[in-house]
Amino acid sequence: MLKNKEKKLKKFEVEYSIQKNNIIVNKSIIIESINDPNKIIRLAKLNISTMERIFIQDVKILGFKTV
């Protein structure tokens, strides 16, 4: 039987780059996630593509750090 472990959420500042109207834009966003790099990147790309209204493939994550 698997145990459900509560995982602590941390805040991360994710820096990203997108191309909008043939202009490269660098911005950052703050998200809450567990301390797993793959999940942080996946969640950030999903949030950014929804917020900026672009395809998820066009989002490039430059880096992230804890806040």
Contacts in CASP RR format, 6 or more apart in sequence:
PFRMAT RR
TARGET T0000
AUTHOR 0000-0000-0000
METHOD contacts of the structure
MODEL  1
MLKNKEKKLKKFEVEYSIQKNNIIVNKSIIIESINDPNKIIRLAKLNIST
MERIFIQDVKILGFKTV
7 34 0 8 1.000
8 34 0 8 1.000
8 35 0 8 1.000
9 32 0 8 1.000
9 33 0 8 1.000
9 34 0 8 1.000
10 32 0 8 1.000
10 33 0 8 1.000
10 34 0 8 1.000
10 35 0 8 1.000
10 66 0 8 1.000
11 30 0 8 1.000
11 31 0 8 1.000
11 32 0 8 1.000
11 66 0 8 1.000
11 67 0 8 1.000
12 30 0 8 1.000
12 31 0 8 1.000
12 32 0 8 1.000
12 33 0 8 1.000
12 40 0 8 1.000
12 44 0 8 1.000
12 64 0 8 1.000
12 65 0 8 1.000
12 66 0 8 1.000
12 67 0 8 1.000
13 28 0 8 1.000
13 29 0 8 1.000
13 30 0 8 1.000
13 64 0 8 1.000
13 65 0 8 1.000
13 66 0 8 1.000
13 67 0 8 1.000
14 28 0 8 1.000
14 29 0 8 1.000
14 30 0 8 1.000
14 31 0 8 1.000
14 40 0 8 1.000
14 44 0 8 1.000
14 48 0 8 1.000
14 61 0 8 1.000
14 63 0 8 1.000
14 64 0 8 1.000
15 26 0 8 1.000
15 27 0 8 1.000
15 28 0 8 1.000
15 61 0 8 1.000
15 62 0 8 1.000
15 63 0 8 1.000
15 64 0 8 1.000
16 26 0 8 1.000
16 27 0 8 1.000
16 28 0 8 1.000
16 29 0 8 1.000
16 44 0 8 1.000
16 48 0 8 1.000
16 59 0 8 1.000
16 60 0 8 1.000
16 61 0 8 1.000
16 62 0 8 1.000
16 63 0 8 1.000
17 24 0 8 1.000
17 25 0 8 1.000
17 26 0 8 1.000
17 59 0 8 1.000
17 60 0 8 1.000
17 62 0 8 1.000
18 24 0 8 1.000
18 25 0 8 1.000
18 27 0 8 1.000
18 48 0 8 1.000
18 52 0 8 1.000
18 54 0 8 1.000
18 58 0 8 1.000
18 59 0 8 1.000
18 60 0 8 1.000
19 25 0 8 1.000
19 58 0 8 1.000
20 52 0 8 1.000
20 54 0 8 1.000
26 62 0 8 1.000
29 44 0 8 1.000
29 47 0 8 1.000
29 48 0 8 1.000
29 51 0 8 1.000
30 67 0 8 1.000
31 40 0 8 1.000
31 43 0 8 1.000
31 44 0 8 1.000
31 47 0 8 1.000
33 39 0 8 1.000
33 40 0 8 1.000
33 43 0 8 1.000
37 64 0 8 1.000
40 64 0 8 1.000
41 61 0 8 1.000
41 64 0 8 1.000
44 59 0 8 1.000
44 61 0 8 1.000
44 64 0 8 1.000
45 56 0 8 1.000
45 59 0 8 1.000
45 61 0 8 1.000
46 56 0 8 1.000
48 54 0 8 1.000
48 59 0 8 1.000
49 55 0 8 1.000
49 56 0 8 1.000
49 58 0 8 1.000
49 59 0 8 1.000
52 59 0 8 1.000
END
